């Protein structure tokens, strides 16, 4: 009877530790989900500010670097095509690059909603997340 009681005590302690581990995981947001949320937020903020055409606001939300169009060119092109965000469907960290998020969204062009979702790529650049268009 003493051995059985000891086994039960060890088993109960193991279950208790497992429960604590599950609670710790549930209580702490993962880096993956916070990255996806950041990517989604950049897409929403960018399209919310797009009608202003103000590159002082929009520029810091766009990927910069060699071969990337300027903010002015990007904004002009998006406005010429009447591009707008209808809704974000989901956002997931790119499986090939942990510093990139793929945001799937419904968009409109010229006032008409596209039938297929549009994929946006958001990348960590410096200390923030930026949209690559």
ZADO-1210 file (C-alpha; in nm, 4 decimals, padded with zeros to 6 digits):
<atoms>
<atom x="00.0000" y="00.0000" z="00.0000" code="UNK" pos="1"/>
<atom x="00.2909" y="00.2376" z="00.0622" code="UNK" pos="2"/>
<atom x="00.4250" y="00.1925" z="-00.2912" code="UNK" pos="3"/>
<atom x="00.0855" y="00.2483" z="-00.4446" code="UNK" pos="4"/>
<atom x="00.0392" y="00.5700" z="-00.2493" code="UNK" pos="5"/>
<atom x="00.3846" y="00.6872" z="-00.3599" code="UNK" pos="6"/>
<atom x="00.3023" y="00.6147" z="-00.7264" code="UNK" pos="7"/>
<atom x="-00.0243" y="00.8032" z="-00.6957" code="UNK" pos="8"/>
<atom x="00.1550" y="01.0992" z="-00.5402" code="UNK" pos="9"/>
<atom x="00.4154" y="01.1029" z="-00.8202" code="UNK" pos="10"/>
<atom x="00.1392" y="01.0739" z="-01.0811" code="UNK" pos="11"/>
<atom x="-00.0564" y="01.3596" z="-00.9248" code="UNK" pos="12"/>
<atom x="00.2549" y="01.5768" z="-00.9138" code="UNK" pos="13"/>
<atom x="00.3196" y="01.5016" z="-01.2823" code="UNK" pos="14"/>
<atom x="-00.0345" y="01.5992" z="-01.3749" code="UNK" pos="15"/>
<atom x="-00.0050" y="01.9170" z="-01.1721" code="UNK" pos="16"/>
<atom x="00.3200" y="02.0126" z="-01.3517" code="UNK" pos="17"/>
<atom x="00.1651" y="01.9354" z="-01.6903" code="UNK" pos="18"/>
<atom x="-00.1339" y="02.1547" z="-01.6070" code="UNK" pos="19"/>
<atom x="00.0988" y="02.4400" z="-01.5081" code="UNK" pos="20"/>
<atom x="00.2891" y="02.4042" z="-01.8365" code="UNK" pos="21"/>
<atom x="-00.0346" y="02.4227" z="-02.0366" code="UNK" pos="22"/>
<atom x="-00.1459" y="02.7309" z="-01.8448" code="UNK" pos="23"/>
<atom x="00.1917" y="02.8966" z="-01.9035" code="UNK" pos="24"/>
<atom x="00.1682" y="02.8354" z="-02.2773" code="UNK" pos="25"/>
<atom x="-00.1892" y="02.9642" z="-02.2935" code="UNK" pos="26"/>
<atom x="-00.1087" y="03.2672" z="-02.0829" code="UNK" pos="27"/>
<atom x="00.1912" y="03.3815" z="-02.2870" code="UNK" pos="28"/>
<atom x="00.1304" y="03.4944" z="-02.6438" code="UNK" pos="29"/>
<atom x="00.3689" y="03.3308" z="-02.8846" code="UNK" pos="30"/>
<atom x="00.6102" y="03.5250" z="-03.0999" code="UNK" pos="31"/>
<atom x="00.4351" y="03.3800" z="-03.4018" code="UNK" pos="32"/>
<atom x="00.0952" y="03.5198" z="-03.3073" code="UNK" pos="33"/>
<atom x="00.2369" y="03.8594" z="-03.2118" code="UNK" pos="34"/>
<atom x="00.4206" y="03.8763" z="-03.5460" code="UNK" pos="35"/>
<atom x="00.1017" y="03.7882" z="-03.7342" code="UNK" pos="36"/>
<atom x="-00.0910" y="04.0518" z="-03.5378" code="UNK" pos="37"/>
<atom x="00.1761" y="04.3112" z="-03.6172" code="UNK" pos="38"/>
<atom x="00.1585" y="04.2252" z="-03.9881" code="UNK" pos="39"/>
<atom x="-00.2181" y="04.2545" z="-03.9903" code="UNK" pos="40"/>
<atom x="-00.2012" y="04.5891" z="-03.8085" code="UNK" pos="41"/>
<atom x="00.0427" y="04.7342" z="-04.0650" code="UNK" pos="42"/>
<atom x="-00.1886" y="04.6415" z="-04.3534" code="UNK" pos="43"/>
<atom x="-00.4895" y="04.7948" z="-04.1777" code="UNK" pos="44"/>
<atom x="-00.3039" y="05.1169" z="-04.0831" code="UNK" pos="45"/>
<atom x="-00.1558" y="05.1567" z="-04.4313" code="UNK" pos="46"/>
<atom x="-00.4905" y="05.1305" z="-04.6096" code="UNK" pos="47"/>
<atom x="-00.6582" y="05.3500" z="-04.3506" code="UNK" pos="48"/>
<atom x="-00.4004" y="05.6240" z="-04.4242" code="UNK" pos="49"/>
<atom x="-00.3805" y="05.5644" z="-04.8024" code="UNK" pos="50"/>
<atom x="-00.6547" y="05.8146" z="-04.8988" code="UNK" pos="51"/>
<atom x="-00.4424" y="06.0986" z="-04.7583" code="UNK" pos="52"/>
<atom x="-00.1545" y="06.0130" z="-04.9923" code="UNK" pos="53"/>
<atom x="00.0796" y="06.1492" z="-04.7247" code="UNK" pos="54"/>
<atom x="00.4154" y="05.9720" z="-04.7576" code="UNK" pos="55"/>
<atom x="00.5301" y="06.1213" z="-04.4284" code="UNK" pos="56"/>
<atom x="00.2753" y="05.8839" z="-04.2722" code="UNK" pos="57"/>
<atom x="00.2721" y="05.6033" z="-04.5306" code="UNK" pos="58"/>
<atom x="00.6453" y="05.5849" z="-04.6045" code="UNK" pos="59"/>
<atom x="00.7494" y="05.4410" z="-04.2653" code="UNK" pos="60"/>
<atom x="00.4995" y="05.1578" z="-04.3205" code="UNK" pos="61"/>
<atom x="00.6596" y="05.0499" z="-04.6507" code="UNK" pos="62"/>
<atom x="00.9640" y="04.8320" z="-04.7108" code="UNK" pos="63"/>
<atom x="01.2586" y="05.0393" z="-04.8261" code="UNK" pos="64"/>
<atom x="01.5731" y="04.9469" z="-05.0113" code="UNK" pos="65"/>
<atom x="01.7288" y="04.9034" z="-05.3484" code="UNK" pos="66"/>
<atom x="01.4859" y="04.8142" z="-05.6258" code="UNK" pos="67"/>
<atom x="01.1799" y="04.9099" z="-05.4211" code="UNK" pos="68"/>
<atom x="00.9576" y="05.1843" z="-05.5675" code="UNK" pos="69"/>
<atom x="00.9384" y="05.5086" z="-05.3734" code="UNK" pos="70"/>
<atom x="00.6432" y="05.5782" z="-05.1487" code="UNK" pos="71"/>
<atom x="00.5182" y="05.8382" z="-05.3946" code="UNK" pos="72"/>
<atom x="00.5232" y="05.5889" z="-05.6843" code="UNK" pos="73"/>
<atom x="00.3542" y="05.3197" z="-05.4771" code="UNK" pos="74"/>
<atom x="00.0807" y="05.5516" z="-05.3503" code="UNK" pos="75"/>
<atom x="00.0194" y="05.6949" z="-05.6976" code="UNK" pos="76"/>
<atom x="-00.0147" y="05.3435" z="-05.8434" code="UNK" pos="77"/>
<atom x="-00.2498" y="05.2223" z="-05.5692" code="UNK" pos="78"/>
<atom x="-00.4680" y="05.5310" z="-05.5984" code="UNK" pos="79"/>
<atom x="-00.4721" y="05.5106" z="-05.9812" code="UNK" pos="80"/>
<atom x="-00.6091" y="05.1560" z="-05.9529" code="UNK" pos="81"/>
<atom x="-00.8523" y="05.2532" z="-05.6770" code="UNK" pos="82"/>
<atom x="-00.7107" y="04.9916" z="-05.4421" code="UNK" pos="83"/>
<atom x="-00.8754" y="04.9659" z="-05.1020" code="UNK" pos="84"/>
<atom x="-00.8897" y="04.7240" z="-04.8127" code="UNK" pos="85"/>
<atom x="-01.2245" y="04.5572" z="-04.7509" code="UNK" pos="86"/>
<atom x="-01.1175" y="04.3250" z="-04.4687" code="UNK" pos="87"/>
<atom x="-00.8255" y="04.1213" z="-04.3409" code="UNK" pos="88"/>
<atom x="-00.9032" y="03.7499" z="-04.3501" code="UNK" pos="89"/>
<atom x="-00.5961" y="03.6157" z="-04.1724" code="UNK" pos="90"/>
<atom x="-00.2247" y="03.6638" z="-04.1176" code="UNK" pos="91"/>
<atom x="00.0406" y="03.3956" z="-04.0823" code="UNK" pos="92"/>
<atom x="00.4152" y="03.3981" z="-04.0338" code="UNK" pos="93"/>
<atom x="00.5843" y="03.2894" z="-04.3560" code="UNK" pos="94"/>
<atom x="00.7116" y="02.9356" z="-04.2988" code="UNK" pos="95"/>
<atom x="01.0318" y="03.0148" z="-04.4898" code="UNK" pos="96"/>
<atom x="01.1118" y="03.3417" z="-04.3117" code="UNK" pos="97"/>
<atom x="01.0235" y="03.4138" z="-03.9470" code="UNK" pos="98"/>
<atom x="01.0683" y="03.7869" z="-04.0186" code="UNK" pos="99"/>
<atom x="00.7880" y="03.7895" z="-04.2753" code="UNK" pos="100"/>
<atom x="00.4114" y="03.7662" z="-04.2433" code="UNK" pos="101"/>
<atom x="00.1669" y="03.6870" z="-04.5215" code="UNK" pos="102"/>
<atom x="-00.1602" y="03.8740" z="-04.4787" code="UNK" pos="103"/>
<atom x="-00.4588" y="03.7471" z="-04.6750" code="UNK" pos="104"/>
<atom x="-00.7181" y="04.0174" z="-04.7351" code="UNK" pos="105"/>
<atom x="-01.0224" y="04.1108" z="-04.9351" code="UNK" pos="106"/>
<atom x="-00.9532" y="04.4194" z="-05.1440" code="UNK" pos="107"/>
<atom x="-01.1415" y="04.6382" z="-05.3854" code="UNK" pos="108"/>
<atom x="-01.0146" y="04.7839" z="-05.7091" code="UNK" pos="109"/>
<atom x="-01.1989" y="05.0734" z="-05.8641" code="UNK" pos="110"/>
<atom x="-01.4800" y="05.0294" z="-05.6138" code="UNK" pos="111"/>
<atom x="-01.5388" y="04.6623" z="-05.6978" code="UNK" pos="112"/>
<atom x="-01.4410" y="04.3909" z="-05.4551" code="UNK" pos="113"/>
<atom x="-01.2096" y="04.1307" z="-05.6060" code="UNK" pos="114"/>
<atom x="-01.3477" y="03.7778" z="-05.5969" code="UNK" pos="115"/>
<atom x="-01.0172" y="03.6264" z="-05.4851" code="UNK" pos="116"/>
<atom x="-00.8258" y="03.7277" z="-05.1703" code="UNK" pos="117"/>
<atom x="-00.5108" y="03.9350" z="-05.2153" code="UNK" pos="118"/>
<atom x="-00.1858" y="03.8385" z="-05.0409" code="UNK" pos="119"/>
<atom x="00.0278" y="04.1081" z="-04.8803" code="UNK" pos="120"/>
<atom x="00.3795" y="04.0491" z="-04.7506" code="UNK" pos="121"/>
<atom x="00.4841" y="04.2318" z="-04.4365" code="UNK" pos="122"/>
<atom x="00.8491" y="04.2145" z="-04.3316" code="UNK" pos="123"/>
<atom x="01.0385" y="04.3000" z="-04.0173" code="UNK" pos="124"/>
<atom x="01.2760" y="04.5787" z="-04.1141" code="UNK" pos="125"/>
<atom x="01.4847" y="04.7449" z="-03.8473" code="UNK" pos="126"/>
<atom x="01.2727" y="04.7694" z="-03.5359" code="UNK" pos="127"/>
<atom x="00.9325" y="04.7530" z="-03.7044" code="UNK" pos="128"/>
<atom x="00.7094" y="04.5784" z="-03.9527" code="UNK" pos="129"/>
<atom x="00.6710" y="04.7130" z="-04.3069" code="UNK" pos="130"/>
<atom x="00.4498" y="04.6345" z="-04.6011" code="UNK" pos="131"/>
<atom x="00.6118" y="04.5214" z="-04.9273" code="UNK" pos="132"/>
<atom x="00.4085" y="04.6240" z="-05.2314" code="UNK" pos="133"/>
</atoms>
